[in-house]
Amino acid sequence: MAKANMDLFAANLQYLMRRLDLTGDELADLLKMKYPRIKAWVNGKTYPAHEAMVQLCQVLGYYDIFKMLTEKITL
């Protein structure tokens, strides 16, 4: 089974944010979180907690959490 990859997650997050033309600040506002947390995700420093990952997927309109963590997303 594929393992979660922090760099891949960060790249996928950046890709999905670009598709929606979202900045880190805008994403933080939508998720009602502080920007440094979002920045850590975008820079591949940490993963979101489960609840935050679900919220993130809802905001981004992408619901395959496993793929977001393990495969390069191309839409």
C-alpha positions as CSV (number, residue, x, y, z in Angstrom):
1,M,0.0,0.0,0.0
2,A,1.3,3.5,-0.8
3,K,2.5,5.6,2.0
4,A,1.7,9.2,2.7
5,N,4.2,11.6,1.2
6,M,4.4,15.1,2.7
7,D,6.1,16.7,-0.4
8,L,3.5,15.1,-2.7
9,F,0.7,16.4,-0.4
10,A,2.2,19.9,-0.5
11,A,2.5,19.8,-4.3
12,N,-1.1,18.6,-4.6
13,L,-2.4,21.3,-2.3
14,Q,-0.6,24.0,-4.2
15,Y,-2.0,22.6,-7.5
16,L,-5.6,22.5,-6.2
17,M,-5.2,26.0,-4.8
18,R,-3.9,27.3,-8.1
19,R,-6.9,25.7,-9.9
20,L,-9.2,27.7,-7.6
21,D,-7.0,30.8,-7.7
22,L,-6.8,30.7,-3.9
23,T,-4.0,32.3,-1.8
24,G,-2.9,30.9,1.5
25,D,-4.5,33.8,3.3
26,E,-7.8,33.1,1.5
27,L,-7.6,29.4,2.3
28,A,-7.0,30.2,5.9
29,D,-10.0,32.5,6.0
30,L,-12.2,29.8,4.4
31,L,-11.0,27.2,6.8
32,K,-11.2,29.6,9.8
33,M,-7.6,28.8,10.6
34,K,-4.4,30.9,11.1
35,Y,-2.2,31.4,8.0
36,P,0.9,29.8,9.6
37,R,-0.9,26.5,9.7
38,I,-1.8,26.7,6.0
39,K,1.7,27.8,5.2
40,A,3.1,24.7,6.9
41,W,0.9,22.5,4.8
42,V,1.8,24.3,1.6
43,N,5.5,24.1,2.4
44,G,5.3,20.4,3.2
45,K,6.2,20.8,6.9
46,T,3.1,19.1,8.3
47,Y,-0.1,17.4,7.4
48,P,-3.5,18.6,8.5
49,A,-5.3,16.7,11.3
50,H,-8.1,14.5,10.1
51,E,-10.9,17.0,10.7
52,A,-8.9,19.7,9.0
53,M,-8.2,17.4,6.0
54,V,-11.9,16.8,5.6
55,Q,-12.6,20.6,5.7
56,L,-9.7,21.2,3.3
57,C,-11.1,18.7,0.8
58,Q,-14.6,20.3,1.0
59,V,-13.2,23.8,0.3
60,L,-11.0,22.5,-2.6
61,G,-13.8,20.3,-4.0
62,Y,-11.5,17.3,-4.1
63,Y,-12.6,14.4,-2.0
64,D,-10.0,11.6,-2.5
65,I,-7.9,12.1,0.7
66,F,-5.8,9.0,0.0
67,K,-4.8,10.1,-3.5
68,M,-4.1,13.6,-2.2
69,L,-1.5,12.1,0.2
70,T,0.0,9.4,-2.1
71,E,-0.3,10.3,-5.8
72,K,0.2,13.3,-8.0
73,I,-3.2,14.9,-8.8
74,T,-3.9,15.8,-12.4
75,L,-7.4,17.0,-13.3
